């Protein structure tokens, strides 16, 4: 996914999703 800059909100709501998405 894109950098945390744009996903700060998503990171707060679901960090797990960001981590899983980052792996793929």
N, C-alpha and C positions, 0 to 999 in steps of 0.2 A: 504493500500500500504506500500511499504518499507519506511524507515526513510527518512527525507528530504535530508539527505546526498546524496542519489543517485537521488533524485527527485528535486534537486535545480534548474536544467534547466526547468523542467516541472513546478515547482512552479512559476518561473518568467514568464513563458508563460501562465500558466493557474492555478492560485492558487485555483480557484473555483473547478476545476476538482479534485485537491488533497483533498480539504475539503470534497467534495461529496464522493470521493472514501474512505476517512478515515472513514466516517460514516458507510459505508458498510463494 
